[in-house]
Amino acid sequence: MGGSGCACGAVVGAVSALGLMFGRESPSDVAASAHCMQLARELHETFTAKHRVICCRVLSRGAVHAGPGEPHKAAHCIE
């Protein structure tokens, strides 16, 4: 976050989207909070089962980063 390389932006974005879609609408909505937490946990487990880590620095080691006008360099990210 903030360019630190500690968390994969795709994972952070996905968890944020889960919170928007399934998160609680009031502080007392414990059921929605628990459901959203479970979904985030499943996302984390699925991602780490496939990639072993969520650390951006580790995931992108050796990658060729695309800049503006270079979408072909990021094609591997779509897989």
PDB file with SEQRES, HELIX, SHEET and CRYST1 records, atoms N, CA, C and O in Angstrom:
SEQRES   1 A   79  MET GLY GLY SER GLY CYS ALA CYS GLY ALA VAL VAL GLY          
SEQRES   2 A   79  ALA VAL SER ALA LEU GLY LEU MET PHE GLY ARG GLU SER          
SEQRES   3 A   79  PRO SER ASP VAL ALA ALA SER ALA HIS CYS MET GLN LEU          
SEQRES   4 A   79  ALA ARG GLU LEU HIS GLU THR PHE THR ALA LYS HIS ARG          
SEQRES   5 A   79  VAL ILE CYS CYS ARG VAL LEU SER ARG GLY ALA VAL HIS          
SEQRES   6 A   79  ALA GLY PRO GLY GLU PRO HIS LYS ALA ALA HIS CYS ILE          
SEQRES   7 A   79  GLU                                                          
HELIX    1 AA1 GLY A    9  PHE A   22  1                                  14    
HELIX    2 AA2 VAL A   30  HIS A   51  1                                  22    
HELIX    3 AA3 CYS A   56  LEU A   59  1                                   4    
HELIX    4 AA4 PRO A   71  ILE A   78  5                                   8    
CRYST1    1.000    1.000    1.000  90.00  90.00  90.00 P 1           1          
ATOM      1  N   MET A   1       0.831  -1.173   0.000  1.00  0.00           N  
ATOM      2  CA  MET A   1       0.000   0.000   0.000  1.00  0.00           C  
ATOM      3  C   MET A   1       0.873   1.233   0.000  1.00  0.00           C  
ATOM      4  O   MET A   1       1.904   1.279   0.671  1.00  0.00           O  
ATOM      5  N   GLY A   2       0.467   2.203  -0.735  1.00  0.00           N  
ATOM      6  CA  GLY A   2       1.254   3.415  -0.817  1.00  0.00           C  
ATOM      7  C   GLY A   2       2.610   3.209  -1.458  1.00  0.00           C  
ATOM      8  O   GLY A   2       3.559   3.940  -1.175  1.00  0.00           O  
ATOM      9  N   GLY A   3       2.700   2.202  -2.333  1.00  0.00           N  
ATOM     10  CA  GLY A   3       3.957   1.923  -3.011  1.00  0.00           C  
ATOM     11  C   GLY A   3       4.951   1.132  -2.186  1.00  0.00           C  
ATOM     12  O   GLY A   3       6.106   0.982  -2.586  1.00  0.00           O  
ATOM     13  N   SER A   4       4.519   0.619  -1.033  1.00  0.00           N  
ATOM     14  CA  SER A   4       5.430  -0.128  -0.160  1.00  0.00           C  
ATOM     15  C   SER A   4       5.771  -1.502  -0.703  1.00  0.00           C  
ATOM     16  O   SER A   4       6.798  -2.076  -0.341  1.00  0.00           O  
ATOM     17  N   GLY A   5       4.914  -2.037  -1.573  1.00  0.00           N  
ATOM     18  CA  GLY A   5       5.163  -3.361  -2.137  1.00  0.00           C  
ATOM     19  C   GLY A   5       4.787  -4.494  -1.212  1.00  0.00           C  
ATOM     20  O   GLY A   5       5.103  -5.652  -1.484  1.00  0.00           O  
ATOM     21  N   CYS A   6       4.112  -4.171  -0.115  1.00  0.00           N  
ATOM     22  CA  CYS A   6       3.805  -5.208   0.874  1.00  0.00           C  
ATOM     23  C   CYS A   6       2.532  -5.990   0.577  1.00  0.00           C  
ATOM     24  O   CYS A   6       2.418  -7.144   0.991  1.00  0.00           O  
ATOM     25  N   ALA A   7       1.594  -5.411  -0.110  1.00  0.00           N  
ATOM     26  CA  ALA A   7       0.343  -6.110  -0.385  1.00  0.00           C  
ATOM     27  C   ALA A   7      -0.006  -5.971  -1.859  1.00  0.00           C  
ATOM     28  O   ALA A   7       0.118  -4.892  -2.438  1.00  0.00           O  
ATOM     29  N   CYS A   8      -0.438  -7.064  -2.454  1.00  0.00           N  
ATOM     30  CA  CYS A   8      -0.844  -7.067  -3.855  1.00  0.00           C  
ATOM     31  C   CYS A   8      -2.079  -6.179  -4.023  1.00  0.00           C  
ATOM     32  O   CYS A   8      -3.088  -6.369  -3.344  1.00  0.00           O  
ATOM     33  N   GLY A   9      -1.987  -5.222  -4.922  1.00  0.00           N  
ATOM     34  CA  GLY A   9      -3.102  -4.317  -5.163  1.00  0.00           C  
ATOM     35  C   GLY A   9      -4.364  -5.022  -5.623  1.00  0.00           C  
ATOM     36  O   GLY A   9      -5.469  -4.572  -5.322  1.00  0.00           O  
ATOM     37  N   ALA A  10      -4.214  -6.120  -6.348  1.00  0.00           N  
ATOM     38  CA  ALA A  10      -5.385  -6.880  -6.792  1.00  0.00           C  
ATOM     39  C   ALA A  10      -6.116  -7.479  -5.599  1.00  0.00           C  
ATOM     40  O   ALA A  10      -7.347  -7.493  -5.569  1.00  0.00           O  
ATOM     41  N   VAL A  11      -5.373  -7.969  -4.621  1.00  0.00           N  
ATOM     42  CA  VAL A  11      -5.988  -8.548  -3.419  1.00  0.00           C  
ATOM     43  C   VAL A  11      -6.640  -7.447  -2.590  1.00  0.00           C  
ATOM     44  O   VAL A  11      -7.772  -7.604  -2.133  1.00  0.00           O  
ATOM     45  N   VAL A  12      -5.942  -6.345  -2.396  1.00  0.00           N  
ATOM     46  CA  VAL A  12      -6.496  -5.227  -1.636  1.00  0.00           C  
ATOM     47  C   VAL A  12      -7.771  -4.712  -2.306  1.00  0.00           C  
ATOM     48  O   VAL A  12      -8.764  -4.446  -1.629  1.00  0.00           O  
ATOM     49  N   GLY A  13      -7.746  -4.572  -3.622  1.00  0.00           N  
ATOM     50  CA  GLY A  13      -8.925  -4.120  -4.349  1.00  0.00           C  
ATOM     51  C   GLY A  13     -10.082  -5.091  -4.245  1.00  0.00           C  
ATOM     52  O   GLY A  13     -11.233  -4.683  -4.094  1.00  0.00           O  
ATOM     53  N   ALA A  14      -9.775  -6.380  -4.325  1.00  0.00           N  
ATOM     54  CA  ALA A  14     -10.826  -7.395  -4.226  1.00  0.00           C  
ATOM     55  C   ALA A  14     -11.463  -7.398  -2.842  1.00  0.00           C  
ATOM     56  O   ALA A  14     -12.682  -7.520  -2.724  1.00  0.00           O  
ATOM     57  N   VAL A  15     -10.657  -7.267  -1.802  1.00  0.00           N  
ATOM     58  CA  VAL A  15     -11.197  -7.229  -0.438  1.00  0.00           C  
ATOM     59  C   VAL A  15     -12.022  -5.959  -0.240  1.00  0.00           C  
ATOM     60  O   VAL A  15     -13.056  -5.990   0.427  1.00  0.00           O  
ATOM     61  N   SER A  16     -11.577  -4.856  -0.807  1.00  0.00           N  
ATOM     62  CA  SER A  16     -12.353  -3.613  -0.731  1.00  0.00           C  
ATOM     63  C   SER A  16     -13.705  -3.776  -1.419  1.00  0.00           C  
ATOM     64  O   SER A  16     -14.728  -3.321  -0.906  1.00  0.00           O  
ATOM     65  N   ALA A  17     -13.705  -4.423  -2.578  1.00  0.00           N  
ATOM     66  CA  ALA A  17     -14.957  -4.665  -3.302  1.00  0.00           C  
ATOM     67  C   ALA A  17     -15.888  -5.566  -2.498  1.00  0.00           C  
ATOM     68  O   ALA A  17     -17.099  -5.347  -2.472  1.00  0.00           O  
ATOM     69  N   LEU A  18     -15.322  -6.581  -1.842  1.00  0.00           N  
ATOM     70  CA  LEU A  18     -16.146  -7.445  -0.992  1.00  0.00           C  
ATOM     71  C   LEU A  18     -16.795  -6.632   0.120  1.00  0.00           C  
ATOM     72  O   LEU A  18     -17.971  -6.822   0.431  1.00  0.00           O  
ATOM     73  N   GLY A  19     -16.029  -5.729   0.713  1.00  0.00           N  
ATOM     74  CA  GLY A  19     -16.575  -4.882   1.771  1.00  0.00           C  
ATOM     75  C   GLY A  19     -17.705  -4.000   1.272  1.00  0.00           C  
ATOM     76  O   GLY A  19     -18.707  -3.818   1.963  1.00  0.00           O  
ATOM     77  N   LEU A  20     -17.548  -3.453   0.079  1.00  0.00           N  
ATOM     78  CA  LEU A  20     -18.600  -2.616  -0.494  1.00  0.00           C  
ATOM     79  C   LEU A  20     -19.856  -3.419  -0.810  1.00  0.00           C  
ATOM     80  O   LEU A  20     -20.972  -2.950  -0.588  1.00  0.00           O  
ATOM     81  N   MET A  21     -19.670  -4.620  -1.324  1.00  0.00           N  
ATOM     82  CA  MET A  21     -20.813  -5.440  -1.736  1.00  0.00           C  
ATOM     83  C   MET A  21     -21.497  -6.159  -0.572  1.00  0.00           C  
ATOM     84  O   MET A  21     -22.724  -6.254  -0.532  1.00  0.00           O  
ATOM     85  N   PHE A  22     -20.704  -6.662   0.371  1.00  0.00           N  
ATOM     86  CA  PHE A  22     -21.258  -7.550   1.396  1.00  0.00           C  
ATOM     87  C   PHE A  22     -21.043  -7.066   2.824  1.00  0.00           C  
ATOM     88  O   PHE A  22     -21.477  -7.726   3.768  1.00  0.00           O  
ATOM     89  N   GLY A  23     -20.388  -5.940   2.996  1.00  0.00           N  
ATOM     90  CA  GLY A  23     -20.091  -5.431   4.335  1.00  0.00           C  
ATOM     91  C   GLY A  23     -21.329  -4.924   5.049  1.00  0.00           C  
ATOM     92  O   GLY A  23     -22.409  -4.810   4.469  1.00  0.00           O  
ATOM     93  N   ARG A  24     -21.141  -4.628   6.305  1.00  0.00           N  
ATOM     94  CA  ARG A  24     -22.268  -4.175   7.124  1.00  0.00           C  
ATOM     95  C   ARG A  24     -22.711  -2.770   6.747  1.00  0.00           C  
ATOM     96  O   ARG A  24     -21.924  -1.935   6.302  1.00  0.00           O  
ATOM     97  N   GLU A  25     -23.997  -2.549   6.943  1.00  0.00           N  
ATOM     98  CA  GLU A  25     -24.567  -1.238   6.656  1.00  0.00           C  
ATOM     99  C   GLU A  25     -24.708  -0.405   7.916  1.00  0.00           C  
ATOM    100  O   GLU A  25     -24.960   0.798   7.849  1.00  0.00           O  
ATOM    101  N   SER A  26     -24.544  -1.042   9.062  1.00  0.00           N  
ATOM    102  CA  SER A  26     -24.569  -0.332  10.340  1.00  0.00           C  
ATOM    103  C   SER A  26     -23.580  -1.024  11.277  1.00  0.00           C  
ATOM    104  O   SER A  26     -23.278  -2.203  11.090  1.00  0.00           O  
ATOM    105  N   PRO A  27     -23.076  -0.313  12.277  1.00  0.00           N  
ATOM    106  CA  PRO A  27     -22.100  -0.916  13.189  1.00  0.00           C  
ATOM    107  C   PRO A  27     -22.609  -2.171  13.903  1.00  0.00           C  
ATOM    108  O   PRO A  27     -21.816  -3.016  14.318  1.00  0.00           O  
ATOM    109  N   SER A  28     -23.916  -2.289  14.044  1.00  0.00           N  
ATOM    110  CA  SER A  28     -24.475  -3.439  14.762  1.00  0.00           C  
ATOM    111  C   SER A  28     -24.745  -4.651  13.868  1.00  0.00           C  
ATOM    112  O   SER A  28     -25.211  -5.678  14.361  1.00  0.00           O  
ATOM    113  N   ASP A  29     -24.469  -4.557  12.583  1.00  0.00           N  
ATOM    114  CA  ASP A  29     -24.745  -5.650  11.643  1.00  0.00           C  
ATOM    115  C   ASP A  29     -23.643  -6.712  11.719  1.00  0.00           C  
ATOM    116  O   ASP A  29     -22.788  -6.805  10.838  1.00  0.00           O  
ATOM    117  N   VAL A  30     -23.684  -7.495  12.773  1.00  0.00           N  
ATOM    118  CA  VAL A  30     -22.655  -8.498  13.046  1.00  0.00           C  
ATOM    119  C   VAL A  30     -22.676  -9.625  12.012  1.00  0.00           C  
ATOM    120  O   VAL A  30     -21.619 -10.135  11.640  1.00  0.00           O  
ATOM    121  N   ALA A  31     -23.845 -10.016  11.547  1.00  0.00           N  
ATOM    122  CA  ALA A  31     -23.947 -11.116  10.579  1.00  0.00           C  
ATOM    123  C   ALA A  31     -23.263 -10.748   9.259  1.00  0.00           C  
ATOM    124  O   ALA A  31     -22.520 -11.553   8.698  1.00  0.00           O  
ATOM    125  N   ALA A  32     -23.513  -9.540   8.768  1.00  0.00           N  
ATOM    126  CA  ALA A  32     -22.880  -9.108   7.516  1.00  0.00           C  
ATOM    127  C   ALA A  32     -21.370  -9.006   7.694  1.00  0.00           C  
ATOM    128  O   ALA A  32     -20.608  -9.359   6.794  1.00  0.00           O  
ATOM    129  N   SER A  33     -20.945  -8.526   8.847  1.00  0.00           N  
ATOM    130  CA  SER A  33     -19.512  -8.415   9.125  1.00  0.00           C  
ATOM    131  C   SER A  33     -18.845  -9.787   9.105  1.00  0.00           C  
ATOM    132  O   SER A  33     -17.776  -9.956   8.519  1.00  0.00           O  
ATOM    133  N   ALA A  34     -19.478 -10.760   9.743  1.00  0.00           N  
ATOM    134  CA  ALA A  34     -18.926 -12.123   9.779  1.00  0.00           C  
ATOM    135  C   ALA A  34     -18.897 -12.737   8.380  1.00  0.00           C  
ATOM    136  O   ALA A  34     -17.927 -13.401   8.012  1.00  0.00           O  
ATOM    137  N   HIS A  35     -19.957 -12.516   7.598  1.00  0.00           N  
ATOM    138  CA  HIS A  35     -20.021 -13.053   6.236  1.00  0.00           C  
ATOM    139  C   HIS A  35     -18.919 -12.441   5.364  1.00  0.00           C  
ATOM    140  O   HIS A  35     -18.236 -13.151   4.626  1.00  0.00           O  
ATOM    141  N   CYS A  36     -18.757 -11.135   5.458  1.00  0.00           N  
ATOM    142  CA  CYS A  36     -17.740 -10.445   4.669  1.00  0.00           C  
ATOM    143  C   CYS A  36     -16.343 -10.910   5.078  1.00  0.00           C  
ATOM    144  O   CYS A  36     -15.473 -11.093   4.226  1.00  0.00           O  
ATOM    145  N   MET A  37     -16.128 -11.098   6.371  1.00  0.00           N  
ATOM    146  CA  MET A  37     -14.835 -11.578   6.859  1.00  0.00           C  
ATOM    147  C   MET A  37     -14.544 -12.968   6.302  1.00  0.00           C  
ATOM    148  O   MET A  37     -13.408 -13.259   5.927  1.00  0.00           O  
ATOM    149  N   GLN A  38     -15.556 -13.826   6.245  1.00  0.00           N  
ATOM    150  CA  GLN A  38     -15.380 -15.169   5.701  1.00  0.00           C  
ATOM    151  C   GLN A  38     -15.033 -15.115   4.209  1.00  0.00           C  
ATOM    152  O   GLN A  38     -14.161 -15.851   3.747  1.00  0.00           O  
ATOM    153  N   LEU A  39     -15.708 -14.254   3.468  1.00  0.00           N  
ATOM    154  CA  LEU A  39     -15.408 -14.106   2.041  1.00  0.00           C  
ATOM    155  C   LEU A  39     -13.974 -13.618   1.830  1.00  0.00           C  
ATOM    156  O   LEU A  39     -13.273 -14.116   0.949  1.00  0.00           O  
ATOM    157  N   ALA A  40     -13.542 -12.658   2.625  1.00  0.00           N  
ATOM    158  CA  ALA A  40     -12.173 -12.144   2.521  1.00  0.00           C  
ATOM    159  C   ALA A  40     -11.163 -13.230   2.876  1.00  0.00           C  
ATOM    160  O   ALA A  40     -10.112 -13.340   2.245  1.00  0.00           O  
ATOM    161  N   ARG A  41     -11.485 -14.027   3.883  1.00  0.00           N  
ATOM    162  CA  ARG A  41     -10.605 -15.137   4.277  1.00  0.00           C  
ATOM    163  C   ARG A  41     -10.480 -16.151   3.142  1.00  0.00           C  
ATOM    164  O   ARG A  41      -9.381 -16.619   2.842  1.00  0.00           O  
ATOM    165  N   GLU A  42     -11.610 -16.491   2.511  1.00  0.00           N  
ATOM    166  CA  GLU A  42     -11.595 -17.439   1.393  1.00  0.00           C  
ATOM    167  C   GLU A  42     -10.785 -16.887   0.217  1.00  0.00           C  
ATOM    168  O   GLU A  42     -10.034 -17.624  -0.422  1.00  0.00           O  
ATOM    169  N   LEU A  43     -10.936 -15.603  -0.063  1.00  0.00           N  
ATOM    170  CA  LEU A  43     -10.159 -14.974  -1.130  1.00  0.00           C  
ATOM    171  C   LEU A  43      -8.666 -15.081  -0.825  1.00  0.00           C  
ATOM    172  O   LEU A  43      -7.876 -15.458  -1.691  1.00  0.00           O  
ATOM    173  N   HIS A  44      -8.291 -14.753   0.392  1.00  0.00           N  
ATOM    174  CA  HIS A  44      -6.885 -14.815   0.802  1.00  0.00           C  
ATOM    175  C   HIS A  44      -6.354 -16.239   0.691  1.00  0.00           C  
ATOM    176  O   HIS A  44      -5.259 -16.453   0.169  1.00  0.00           O  
ATOM    177  N   GLU A  45      -7.117 -17.207   1.175  1.00  0.00           N  
ATOM    178  CA  GLU A  45      -6.681 -18.611   1.123  1.00  0.00           C  
ATOM    179  C   GLU A  45      -6.537 -19.096  -0.317  1.00  0.00           C  
ATOM    180  O   GLU A  45      -5.574 -19.790  -0.645  1.00  0.00           O  
ATOM    181  N   THR A  46      -7.485 -18.737  -1.172  1.00  0.00           N  
ATOM    182  CA  THR A  46      -7.431 -19.148  -2.574  1.00  0.00           C  
ATOM    183  C   THR A  46      -6.232 -18.519  -3.278  1.00  0.00           C  
ATOM    184  O   THR A  46      -5.514 -19.191  -4.019  1.00  0.00           O  
ATOM    185  N   PHE A  47      -6.025 -17.233  -3.041  1.00  0.00           N  
ATOM    186  CA  PHE A  47      -4.905 -16.536  -3.675  1.00  0.00           C  
ATOM    187  C   PHE A  47      -3.570 -17.099  -3.198  1.00  0.00           C  
ATOM    188  O   PHE A  47      -2.683 -17.362  -4.010  1.00  0.00           O  
ATOM    189  N   THR A  48      -3.424 -17.286  -1.893  1.00  0.00           N  
ATOM    190  CA  THR A  48      -2.148 -17.794  -1.379  1.00  0.00           C  
ATOM    191  C   THR A  48      -1.931 -19.258  -1.737  1.00  0.00           C  
ATOM    192  O   THR A  48      -0.785 -19.694  -1.841  1.00  0.00           O  
ATOM    193  N   ALA A  49      -2.994 -20.024  -1.926  1.00  0.00           N  
ATOM    194  CA  ALA A  49      -2.832 -21.415  -2.369  1.00  0.00           C  
ATOM    195  C   ALA A  49      -2.234 -21.448  -3.774  1.00  0.00           C  
ATOM    196  O   ALA A  49      -1.446 -22.334  -4.105  1.00  0.00           O  
ATOM    197  N   LYS A  50      -2.618 -20.477  -4.588  1.00  0.00           N  
ATOM    198  CA  LYS A  50      -2.115 -20.440  -5.961  1.00  0.00           C  
ATOM    199  C   LYS A  50      -0.755 -19.743  -6.071  1.00  0.00           C  
ATOM    200  O   LYS A  50       0.117 -20.197  -6.813  1.00  0.00           O  
ATOM    201  N   HIS A  51      -0.573 -18.643  -5.335  1.00  0.00           N  
ATOM    202  CA  HIS A  51       0.621 -17.808  -5.506  1.00  0.00           C  
ATOM    203  C   HIS A  51       1.584 -17.849  -4.317  1.00  0.00           C  
ATOM    204  O   HIS A  51       2.672 -17.279  -4.391  1.00  0.00           O  
ATOM    205  N   ARG A  52       1.208 -18.499  -3.248  1.00  0.00           N  
ATOM    206  CA  ARG A  52       1.988 -18.677  -2.011  1.00  0.00           C  
ATOM    207  C   ARG A  52       2.085 -17.437  -1.138  1.00  0.00           C  
ATOM    208  O   ARG A  52       2.249 -17.572   0.075  1.00  0.00           O  
ATOM    209  N   VAL A  53       1.993 -16.253  -1.687  1.00  0.00           N  
ATOM    210  CA  VAL A  53       2.114 -15.008  -0.926  1.00  0.00           C  
ATOM    211  C   VAL A  53       1.167 -13.953  -1.492  1.00  0.00           C  
ATOM    212  O   VAL A  53       0.645 -14.103  -2.597  1.00  0.00           O  
ATOM    213  N   ILE A  54       0.950 -12.874  -0.716  1.00  0.00           N  
ATOM    214  CA  ILE A  54       0.227 -11.720  -1.255  1.00  0.00           C  
ATOM    215  C   ILE A  54       1.143 -10.499  -1.331  1.00  0.00           C  
ATOM    216  O   ILE A  54       0.685  -9.393  -1.618  1.00  0.00           O  
ATOM    217  N   CYS A  55       2.413 -10.698  -1.079  1.00  0.00           N  
ATOM    218  CA  CYS A  55       3.399  -9.614  -1.106  1.00  0.00           C  
ATOM    219  C   CYS A  55       3.695  -9.217  -2.553  1.00  0.00           C  
ATOM    220  O   CYS A  55       4.210 -10.024  -3.327  1.00  0.00           O  
ATOM    221  N   CYS A  56       3.375  -7.994  -2.912  1.00  0.00           N  
ATOM    222  CA  CYS A  56       3.582  -7.512  -4.282  1.00  0.00           C  
ATOM    223  C   CYS A  56       5.045  -7.617  -4.701  1.00  0.00           C  
ATOM    224  O   CYS A  56       5.352  -7.988  -5.834  1.00  0.00           O  
ATOM    225  N   ARG A  57       5.937  -7.288  -3.780  1.00  0.00           N  
ATOM    226  CA  ARG A  57       7.370  -7.334  -4.095  1.00  0.00           C  
ATOM    227  C   ARG A  57       7.791  -8.728  -4.532  1.00  0.00           C  
ATOM    228  O   ARG A  57       8.574  -8.880  -5.469  1.00  0.00           O  
ATOM    229  N   VAL A  58       7.273  -9.742  -3.854  1.00  0.00           N  
ATOM    230  CA  VAL A  58       7.607 -11.129  -4.194  1.00  0.00           C  
ATOM    231  C   VAL A  58       6.907 -11.538  -5.481  1.00  0.00           C  
ATOM    232  O   VAL A  58       7.524 -12.137  -6.363  1.00  0.00           O  
ATOM    233  N   LEU A  59       5.625 -11.218  -5.593  1.00  0.00           N  
ATOM    234  CA  LEU A  59       4.846 -11.605  -6.768  1.00  0.00           C  
ATOM    235  C   LEU A  59       5.376 -10.988  -8.054  1.00  0.00           C  
ATOM    236  O   LEU A  59       5.337 -11.621  -9.109  1.00  0.00           O  
ATOM    237  N   SER A  60       5.867  -9.765  -7.976  1.00  0.00           N  
ATOM    238  CA  SER A  60       6.290  -9.076  -9.192  1.00  0.00           C  
ATOM    239  C   SER A  60       7.797  -9.135  -9.434  1.00  0.00           C  
ATOM    240  O   SER A  60       8.303  -8.496 -10.357  1.00  0.00           O  
ATOM    241  N   ARG A  61       8.507  -9.890  -8.617  1.00  0.00           N  
ATOM    242  CA  ARG A  61       9.960 -10.005  -8.802  1.00  0.00           C  
ATOM    243  C   ARG A  61      10.269 -10.504 -10.212  1.00  0.00           C  
ATOM    244  O   ARG A  61       9.747 -11.535 -10.635  1.00  0.00           O  
ATOM    245  N   GLY A  62      11.091  -9.796 -10.917  1.00  0.00           N  
ATOM    246  CA  GLY A  62      11.479 -10.188 -12.267  1.00  0.00           C  
ATOM    247  C   GLY A  62      10.488  -9.797 -13.343  1.00  0.00           C  
ATOM    248  O   GLY A  62      10.715 -10.072 -14.521  1.00  0.00           O  
ATOM    249  N   ALA A  63       9.398  -9.162 -12.960  1.00  0.00           N  
ATOM    250  CA  ALA A  63       8.377  -8.784 -13.942  1.00  0.00           C  
ATOM    251  C   ALA A  63       8.802  -7.537 -14.702  1.00  0.00           C  
ATOM    252  O   ALA A  63       9.534  -6.691 -14.187  1.00  0.00           O  
ATOM    253  N   VAL A  64       8.338  -7.446 -15.910  1.00  0.00           N  
ATOM    254  CA  VAL A  64       8.543  -6.250 -16.717  1.00  0.00           C  
ATOM    255  C   VAL A  64       7.308  -5.388 -16.510  1.00  0.00           C  
ATOM    256  O   VAL A  64       6.209  -5.773 -16.910  1.00  0.00           O  
ATOM    257  N   HIS A  65       7.476  -4.239 -15.896  1.00  0.00           N  
ATOM    258  CA  HIS A  65       6.330  -3.383 -15.585  1.00  0.00           C  
ATOM    259  C   HIS A  65       5.975  -2.505 -16.775  1.00  0.00           C  
ATOM    260  O   HIS A  65       6.843  -1.927 -17.429  1.00  0.00           O  
ATOM    261  N   ALA A  66       4.691  -2.421 -17.033  1.00  0.00           N  
ATOM    262  CA  ALA A  66       4.197  -1.634 -18.159  1.00  0.00           C  
ATOM    263  C   ALA A  66       3.982  -0.190 -17.739  1.00  0.00           C  
ATOM    264  O   ALA A  66       3.548   0.091 -16.623  1.00  0.00           O  
ATOM    265  N   GLY A  67       4.285   0.693 -18.628  1.00  0.00           N  
ATOM    266  CA  GLY A  67       4.018   2.106 -18.422  1.00  0.00           C  
ATOM    267  C   GLY A  67       2.894   2.535 -19.342  1.00  0.00           C  
ATOM    268  O   GLY A  67       2.342   1.716 -20.078  1.00  0.00           O  
ATOM    269  N   PRO A  68       2.551   3.808 -19.306  1.00  0.00           N  
ATOM    270  CA  PRO A  68       1.514   4.303 -20.210  1.00  0.00           C  
ATOM    271  C   PRO A  68       1.880   4.001 -21.663  1.00  0.00           C  
ATOM    272  O   PRO A  68       3.008   4.250 -22.088  1.00  0.00           O  
ATOM    273  N   GLY A  69       0.942   3.473 -22.407  1.00  0.00           N  
ATOM    274  CA  GLY A  69       1.174   3.159 -23.808  1.00  0.00           C  
ATOM    275  C   GLY A  69       1.903   1.852 -24.043  1.00  0.00           C  
ATOM    276  O   GLY A  69       2.312   1.570 -25.169  1.00  0.00           O  
ATOM    277  N   GLU A  70       2.077   1.043 -22.998  1.00  0.00           N  
ATOM    278  CA  GLU A  70       2.779  -0.240 -23.125  1.00  0.00           C  
ATOM    279  C   GLU A  70       1.942  -1.412 -22.599  1.00  0.00           C  
ATOM    280  O   GLU A  70       2.457  -2.236 -21.843  1.00  0.00           O  
ATOM    281  N   PRO A  71       0.667  -1.503 -22.981  1.00  0.00           N  
ATOM    282  CA  PRO A  71      -0.176  -2.566 -22.429  1.00  0.00           C  
ATOM    283  C   PRO A  71       0.316  -3.967 -22.768  1.00  0.00           C  
ATOM    284  O   PRO A  71       0.017  -4.911 -22.036  1.00  0.00           O  
ATOM    285  N   HIS A  72       1.055  -4.127 -23.850  1.00  0.00           N  
ATOM    286  CA  HIS A  72       1.560  -5.451 -24.234  1.00  0.00           C  
ATOM    287  C   HIS A  72       2.506  -6.012 -23.174  1.00  0.00           C  
ATOM    288  O   HIS A  72       2.636  -7.230 -23.052  1.00  0.00           O  
ATOM    289  N   LYS A  73       3.167  -5.145 -22.406  1.00  0.00           N  
ATOM    290  CA  LYS A  73       4.077  -5.618 -21.365  1.00  0.00           C  
ATOM    291  C   LYS A  73       3.331  -6.201 -20.167  1.00  0.00           C  
ATOM    292  O   LYS A  73       3.916  -6.936 -19.372  1.00  0.00           O  
ATOM    293  N   ALA A  74       2.046  -5.878 -20.032  1.00  0.00           N  
ATOM    294  CA  ALA A  74       1.263  -6.354 -18.894  1.00  0.00           C  
ATOM    295  C   ALA A  74       0.369  -7.533 -19.250  1.00  0.00           C  
ATOM    296  O   ALA A  74      -0.457  -7.944 -18.435  1.00  0.00           O  
ATOM    297  N   ALA A  75       0.515  -8.081 -20.438  1.00  0.00           N  
ATOM    298  CA  ALA A  75      -0.362  -9.176 -20.879  1.00  0.00           C  
ATOM    299  C   ALA A  75      -0.303 -10.365 -19.929  1.00  0.00           C  
ATOM    300  O   ALA A  75      -1.308 -11.051 -19.743  1.00  0.00           O  
ATOM    301  N   HIS A  76       0.854 -10.622 -19.326  1.00  0.00           N  
ATOM    302  CA  HIS A  76       0.993 -11.769 -18.416  1.00  0.00           C  
ATOM    303  C   HIS A  76       0.136 -11.611 -17.162  1.00  0.00           C  
ATOM    304  O   HIS A  76      -0.164 -12.604 -16.499  1.00  0.00           O  
ATOM    305  N   CYS A  77      -0.258 -10.400 -16.827  1.00  0.00           N  
ATOM    306  CA  CYS A  77      -1.064 -10.157 -15.626  1.00  0.00           C  
ATOM    307  C   CYS A  77      -2.514 -10.584 -15.808  1.00  0.00           C  
ATOM    308  O   CYS A  77      -3.237 -10.736 -14.823  1.00  0.00           O  
ATOM    309  N   ILE A  78      -2.942 -10.775 -17.024  1.00  0.00           N  
ATOM    310  CA  ILE A  78      -4.337 -11.097 -17.311  1.00  0.00           C  
ATOM    311  C   ILE A  78      -4.619 -12.583 -17.171  1.00  0.00           C  
ATOM    312  O   ILE A  78      -5.779 -12.981 -17.063  1.00  0.00           O  
ATOM    313  N   GLU A  79      -3.591 -13.403 -17.170  1.00  0.00           N  
ATOM    314  CA  GLU A  79      -3.769 -14.857 -17.106  1.00  0.00           C  
ATOM    315  C   GLU A  79      -4.524 -15.291 -15.882  1.00  0.00           C  
ATOM    316  O   GLU A  79      -4.752 -16.485 -15.688  1.00  0.00           O  
TER     317      GLU A  79                                                      
END                                                                             
